[in-house]
Amino acid sequence: MRRQVYVTPKSYLSYLSSYKELYIAKYYGELDVQEKSFTIGVEKINEASITIAEMEIVLKEEDLILQEASRKTELLLVDLEKESKKASIE
């Protein structure tokens, strides 16, 4: 038949299989680390958005209180000006 037969040495096949195992372990290991980092980052963003929403609610409530206080202060200033005019006349 006169065909040429090639034989690959067992050590080279072993080298290829160990390289394949190492590559898979390293690749998936790095993917796991990246996935964990990504998951932690997404959780932090979600926590921050929830905290921001809560702060906005508190801010709106305090803004109403501030508006009421400034209105009372303006009324007090108007009364104070009237009283000072009366005192200057007297």
TORLOLO-301360 format. One record per residue: residue in one letter; x, y, z of N, C-alpha, C, O in turn. Coordinates in pm, 1 decimal. Layout:
BEGIN
("a"; (X; Y; Z); (X; Y; Z); (X; Y; Z); (X; Y; Z))
...
This chain:
BEGIN
("m"; (81.0; -118.3; 0.0); (0.0; 0.0; 0.0); (86.1; 125.8; 0.0); (41.0; 230.6; -46.3))
("r"; (195.9; 118.6; 45.5); (294.5; 226.0; 42.1); (243.3; 361.2; 93.4); (280.4; 466.3; 41.2))
("r"; (159.2; 357.0; 194.0); (115.2; 482.9; 257.5); (212.4; 518.3; 367.9); (272.8; 432.4; 432.2))
("q"; (224.8; 647.9; 387.0); (309.1; 690.1; 497.7); (223.5; 698.4; 623.3); (111.1; 748.6; 620.2))
("v"; (275.0; 651.4; 727.9); (205.9; 652.8; 855.6); (284.3; 743.8; 948.7); (405.1; 729.0; 967.7))
("y"; (209.8; 840.1; 1007.0); (273.8; 932.3; 1100.7); (229.1; 897.8; 1241.5); (111.3; 870.9; 1265.3))
("v"; (319.4; 898.6; 1330.8); (289.3; 867.8; 1469.3); (327.5; 988.6; 1552.8); (440.9; 1036.2; 1549.0))
("t"; (227.6; 1037.9; 1629.9); (252.8; 1151.8; 1715.9); (300.7; 1098.7; 1851.2); (237.4; 1009.9; 1908.4))
("p"; (408.9; 1150.7; 1901.4); (460.0; 1100.0; 2029.0); (361.7; 1125.6; 2143.0); (291.9; 1227.0; 2144.6))
("k"; (357.2; 1035.3; 2235.5); (266.2; 1043.7; 2350.4); (296.4; 1166.9; 2435.4); (204.4; 1227.2; 2490.7))
("s"; (420.2; 1204.2; 2446.4); (455.3; 1320.3; 2527.4); (397.8; 1448.0; 2466.8); (355.5; 1537.5; 2540.0))
("y"; (395.8; 1457.4; 2334.6); (339.3; 1575.8; 2270.0); (187.7; 1580.7; 2290.0); (132.3; 1687.8; 2314.4))
("l"; (121.0; 1466.9; 2280.1); (-23.6; 1460.6; 2306.3); (-53.3; 1497.4; 2450.9); (-151.3; 1566.0; 2479.7))
("s"; (31.6; 1451.5; 2540.9); (16.4; 1485.7; 2681.7); (36.6; 1636.0; 2701.7); (-35.8; 1699.9; 2778.0))
("y"; (135.8; 1690.9; 2632.2); (160.5; 1834.6; 2639.6); (39.1; 1912.4; 2589.8); (-0.5; 2010.4; 2653.0))
("l"; (-19.6; 1872.2; 2480.4); (-137.8; 1941.0; 2426.4); (-256.7; 1931.4; 2521.8); (-328.2; 2029.8; 2540.7))
("s"; (-278.5; 1816.4; 2580.9); (-391.7; 1801.4; 2673.0); (-371.1; 1884.5; 2798.8); (-465.6; 1945.4; 2848.9))
("s"; (-247.5; 1887.6; 2850.8); (-222.6; 1969.0; 2970.5); (-235.3; 2118.3; 2938.1); (-284.4; 2195.7; 3020.3))
("y"; (-191.2; 2158.5; 2818.2); (-206.8; 2298.1; 2777.4); (-354.5; 2334.0; 2766.0); (-396.3; 2442.3; 2807.1))
("k"; (-431.8; 2243.9; 2710.8); (-576.1; 2266.8; 2697.1); (-642.4; 2280.3; 2834.2); (-725.3; 2369.1; 2854.2))
("e"; (-607.1; 2193.9; 2927.5); (-662.9; 2200.5; 3062.9); (-623.8; 2330.8; 3132.6); (-706.8; 2395.1; 3196.9))
("l"; (-498.7; 2368.3; 3119.4); (-450.9; 2491.9; 3181.4); (-520.6; 2613.6; 3121.2); (-560.4; 2704.9; 3193.5))
("y"; (-535.1; 2614.7; 2990.1); (-601.7; 2725.7; 2922.3); (-747.1; 2737.9; 2967.4); (-794.6; 2848.2; 2994.6))
("i"; (-817.2; 2626.1; 2975.2); (-957.4; 2627.4; 3018.1); (-967.8; 2673.7; 3162.8); (-1053.7; 2755.6; 3195.4))
("a"; (-881.4; 2622.3; 3249.8); (-885.7; 2661.4; 3390.7); (-857.2; 2810.1; 3406.3); (-926.4; 2879.2; 3481.0))
("k"; (-756.8; 2859.2; 3337.0); (-721.8; 3000.8; 3348.3); (-831.0; 3088.2; 3289.2); (-869.5; 3188.3; 3349.5))
("y"; (-881.2; 3052.0; 3172.4); (-983.8; 3131.2; 3105.2); (-1110.4; 3139.2; 3189.6); (-1164.3; 3247.8; 3211.2))
("y"; (-1158.0; 3024.3; 3237.4); (-1280.7; 3025.0; 3316.8); (-1257.3; 3086.3; 3454.6); (-1348.7; 3145.5; 3512.1))
("g"; (-1137.6; 3073.0; 3507.2); (-1106.0; 3137.0; 3634.7); (-1113.0; 3288.1; 3623.3); (-1168.8; 3354.9; 3710.4))
("e"; (-1056.5; 3342.1; 3516.0); (-1062.4; 3487.4; 3494.9); (-1205.2; 3532.5; 3468.6); (-1245.7; 3640.2; 3512.4))
("l"; (-1281.3; 3450.8; 3397.6); (-1422.1; 3485.2; 3373.3); (-1500.2; 3488.7; 3504.0); (-1586.3; 3574.7; 3522.7))
("d"; (-1470.4; 3395.5; 3594.6); (-1538.3; 3394.8; 3724.2); (-1507.1; 3521.2; 3803.5); (-1596.0; 3579.9; 3865.1))
("v"; (-1381.8; 3562.5; 3802.0); (-1341.6; 3684.2; 3873.2); (-1411.8; 3806.0; 3812.8); (-1462.6; 3891.6; 3885.2))
("q"; (-1413.9; 3812.8; 3680.2); (-1479.9; 3925.1; 3613.2); (-1629.7; 3924.8; 3640.9); (-1690.0; 4030.6; 3659.1))
("e"; (-1689.4; 3807.1; 3644.1); (-1833.0; 3797.5; 3671.5); (-1863.7; 3844.3; 3813.1); (-1961.8; 3915.4; 3835.2))
("k"; (-1781.4; 3805.2; 3908.0); (-1801.5; 3848.9; 4046.4); (-1788.8; 4000.5; 4057.6); (-1869.2; 4065.5; 4124.6))
("s"; (-1688.1; 4056.1; 3992.1); (-1669.0; 4201.3; 3995.6); (-1787.5; 4272.6; 3933.0); (-1835.7; 4372.8; 3985.8))
("f"; (-1833.5; 4221.3; 3821.4); (-1948.3; 4280.4; 3752.7); (-2073.5; 4272.7; 3839.6); (-2149.3; 4369.3; 3849.0))
("t"; (-2094.9; 4157.7; 3902.9); (-2212.0; 4139.9; 3989.0); (-2207.1; 4235.4; 4107.6); (-2308.1; 4295.6; 4143.8))
("i"; (-2090.4; 4248.8; 4167.5); (-2075.9; 4340.9; 4280.8); (-2101.8; 4483.8; 4235.5); (-2168.1; 4559.8; 4306.1))
("g"; (-2050.7; 4521.2; 4119.5); (-2072.6; 4655.8; 4067.1); (-2220.2; 4683.2; 4041.2); (-2269.5; 4791.6; 4072.4))
("v"; (-2290.6; 4586.6; 3984.9); (-2433.9; 4604.1; 3958.4); (-2511.7; 4616.5; 4089.1); (-2604.3; 4697.0; 4099.4))
("e"; (-2474.0; 4536.6; 4188.8); (-2540.0; 4546.8; 4319.3); (-2517.6; 4684.1; 4381.3); (-2610.3; 4743.2; 4436.8))
("k"; (-2396.0; 4734.7; 4372.2); (-2366.1; 4867.8; 4427.2); (-2447.7; 4975.8; 4356.2); (-2498.2; 5067.9; 4420.4))
("i"; (-2460.4; 4964.7; 4224.2); (-2539.2; 5062.2; 4149.0); (-2685.3; 5055.8; 4190.1); (-2750.4; 5159.1; 4205.3))
("n"; (-2737.4; 4934.4; 4208.1); (-2876.6; 4920.0; 4251.5); (-2897.2; 4978.0; 4390.9); (-2996.7; 5046.1; 4415.8))
("e"; (-2804.5; 4951.6; 4481.2); (-2813.4; 5007.7; 4616.0); (-2809.4; 5160.3; 4611.7); (-2884.6; 5227.6; 4682.2))
("a"; (-2721.3; 5213.3; 4528.7); (-2708.8; 5358.6; 4518.2); (-2836.2; 5419.8; 4461.9); (-2879.4; 5525.1; 4508.9))
("s"; (-2897.3; 5356.7; 4362.7); (-3020.3; 5412.9; 4305.3); (-3134.6; 5407.5; 4406.3); (-3217.5; 5498.4; 4410.4))
("i"; (-3139.9; 5302.5; 4487.4); (-3242.7; 5294.5; 4592.4); (-3219.2; 5404.3; 4696.5); (-3313.5; 5470.6; 4739.6))
("t"; (-3094.7; 5422.7; 4735.9); (-3062.0; 5526.3; 4834.4); (-3093.3; 5665.3; 4779.5); (-3143.3; 5750.9; 4852.5))
("i"; (-3064.6; 5688.0; 4652.8); (-3094.4; 5817.4; 4590.6); (-3244.2; 5842.8; 4588.9); (-3289.1; 5954.3; 4615.4))
("a"; (-3322.5; 5738.3; 4557.3); (-3468.0; 5754.0; 4555.9); (-3520.2; 5788.8; 4695.3); (-3608.8; 5873.1; 4709.2))
("e"; (-3465.3; 5723.8; 4798.5); (-3505.6; 5754.4; 4935.8); (-3466.7; 5897.3; 4973.1); (-3543.9; 5968.2; 5037.6))
("m"; (-3347.0; 5939.2; 4932.5); (-3301.5; 6074.9; 4963.2); (-3386.9; 6179.2; 4892.3); (-3412.0; 6286.3; 4947.5))
("e"; (-3431.7; 6149.6; 4771.3); (-3517.7; 6243.7; 4699.6); (-3650.0; 6262.9; 4772.9); (-3702.3; 6374.1; 4779.8))
("i"; (-3703.7; 6154.4; 4827.3); (-3828.6; 6165.1; 4903.6); (-3807.7; 6252.7; 5026.8); (-3888.2; 6341.5; 5054.8))
("v"; (-3699.8; 6227.6; 5099.8); (-3669.2; 6307.4; 5219.0); (-3645.5; 6452.7; 5180.6); (-3689.1; 6543.7; 5251.2))
("l"; (-3577.3; 6474.5; 5070.0); (-3548.1; 6610.2; 5024.3); (-3676.0; 6686.0; 4989.8); (-3687.9; 6804.6; 5020.7))
("k"; (-3770.6; 6619.4; 4926.8); (-3898.4; 6683.9; 4895.0); (-3972.9; 6721.9; 5022.1); (-4031.3; 6830.0; 5030.7))
("e"; (-3970.8; 6631.9; 5121.5); (-4037.4; 6662.1; 5248.9); (-3971.1; 6781.4; 5317.2); (-4039.6; 6871.1; 5366.2))
("e"; (-3839.0; 6782.3; 5320.3); (-3768.3; 6891.8; 5385.5); (-3781.4; 7021.2; 5306.2); (-3778.0; 7129.5; 5364.5))
("d"; (-3796.3; 7012.0; 5175.0); (-3818.2; 7130.2; 5093.5); (-3952.4; 7194.9; 5128.2); (-3963.4; 7317.4; 5133.2))
("l"; (-4053.8; 7112.3; 5152.0); (-4183.5; 7166.5; 5193.9); (-4171.8; 7236.2; 5328.8); (-4228.3; 7343.7; 5349.0))
("i"; (-4098.6; 7175.0; 5420.6); (-4077.6; 7235.6; 5552.5); (-4002.4; 7366.8; 5537.8); (-4035.8; 7464.8; 5604.3))
("l"; (-3901.2; 7370.2; 5451.5); (-3822.3; 7490.0; 5428.7); (-3907.7; 7601.0; 5367.1); (-3895.7; 7717.2; 5406.0))
("q"; (-3991.9; 7566.7; 5273.3); (-4080.5; 7666.7; 5212.8); (-4175.4; 7725.5; 5316.6); (-4200.3; 7846.0; 5316.8))
("e"; (-4228.0; 7641.7; 5403.8); (-4317.7; 7689.7; 5508.9); (-4242.0; 7781.6; 5605.5); (-4294.3; 7885.2; 5646.6))
("a"; (-4119.8; 7743.9; 5641.4); (-4040.6; 7825.7; 5732.0); (-4004.0; 7959.4; 5667.3); (-4005.8; 8062.7; 5734.1))
("s"; (-3970.9; 7958.2; 5538.8); (-3936.1; 8084.3; 5473.0); (-4059.6; 8174.2; 5460.0); (-4048.8; 8296.5; 5469.5))
("r"; (-4175.9; 8113.8; 5438.4); (-4298.9; 8194.4; 5433.6); (-4326.2; 8258.6; 5569.7); (-4362.5; 8375.9; 5577.4))
("k"; (-4308.6; 8181.6; 5675.9); (-4328.0; 8236.6; 5810.3); (-4225.7; 8346.3; 5838.7); (-4258.9; 8446.6; 5902.0))
("t"; (-4102.8; 8328.6; 5792.9); (-3998.4; 8428.5; 5813.6); (-4031.9; 8557.4; 5739.7); (-4011.8; 8666.5; 5792.9))
("e"; (-4082.9; 8545.4; 5617.4); (-4121.5; 8664.8; 5542.2); (-4234.0; 8739.9; 5612.4); (-4232.8; 8862.8; 5619.3))
("l"; (-4331.4; 8665.0; 5664.5); (-4439.7; 8730.2; 5739.1); (-4385.5; 8798.9; 5863.6); (-4427.9; 8909.2; 5898.1))
("l"; (-4292.1; 8733.5; 5930.1); (-4232.1; 8791.9; 6049.9); (-4154.5; 8918.4; 6014.7); (-4158.7; 9015.8; 6089.8))
("l"; (-4083.8; 8918.6; 5901.9); (-4009.6; 9036.6; 5859.5); (-4104.8; 9152.4; 5826.4); (-4076.4; 9267.6; 5859.1))
("v"; (-4217.6; 9121.3; 5761.6); (-4315.3; 9225.6; 5731.5); (-4368.6; 9285.3; 5861.0); (-4378.6; 9407.4; 5873.2))
("d"; (-4403.5; 9199.5; 5959.3); (-4450.5; 9249.1; 6088.8); (-4342.1; 9330.0; 6159.6); (-4371.1; 9431.9; 6222.4))
("l"; (-4218.7; 9285.0; 6149.4); (-4108.3; 9354.4; 6213.5); (-4086.5; 9492.2; 6151.3); (-4057.3; 9588.1; 6222.6))
("e"; (-4100.5; 9502.8; 6019.0); (-4087.9; 9632.7; 5953.3); (-4199.1; 9727.6; 5998.0); (-4175.2; 9846.3; 6020.5))
("k"; (-4320.3; 9674.3; 6010.5); (-4431.8; 9757.3; 6057.4); (-4405.9; 9807.6; 6198.2); (-4428.5; 9924.6; 6229.4))
("e"; (-4358.4; 9718.0; 6282.0); (-4329.5; 9756.5; 6421.3); (-4216.1; 9858.5; 6426.6); (-4221.1; 9952.3; 6506.3))
("s"; (-4112.9; 9841.1; 6341.9); (-4002.0; 9936.6; 6344.8); (-4046.9; 10073.4; 6294.8); (-3998.1; 10175.3; 6343.7))
("k"; (-4139.6; 10078.0; 6197.8); (-4192.2; 10205.3; 6150.6); (-4273.0; 10272.7; 6261.7); (-4264.4; 10393.8; 6282.0))
("k"; (-4351.8; 10191.6; 6333.2); (-4429.5; 10248.8; 6445.5); (-4334.4; 10301.9; 6553.8); (-4359.1; 10407.6; 6611.8))
("a"; (-4227.9; 10229.9; 6580.1); (-4133.6; 10271.9; 6683.2); (-4059.3; 10397.3; 6640.1); (-4031.1; 10483.8; 6723.0))
("s"; (-4027.2; 10408.5; 6511.5); (-3956.2; 10528.4; 6465.6); (-4048.7; 10649.4; 6469.1); (-4002.7; 10760.6; 6495.2))
("i"; (-4178.8; 10630.4; 6443.3); (-4274.3; 10739.8; 6450.0); (-4288.8; 10787.4; 6594.5); (-4293.0; 10907.7; 6620.2))
("e"; (-4296.0; 10696.8; 6685.4); (-4311.8; 10731.2; 6827.3); (-4184.1; 10792.0; 6878.4); (-4175.7; 10828.4; 6995.7))
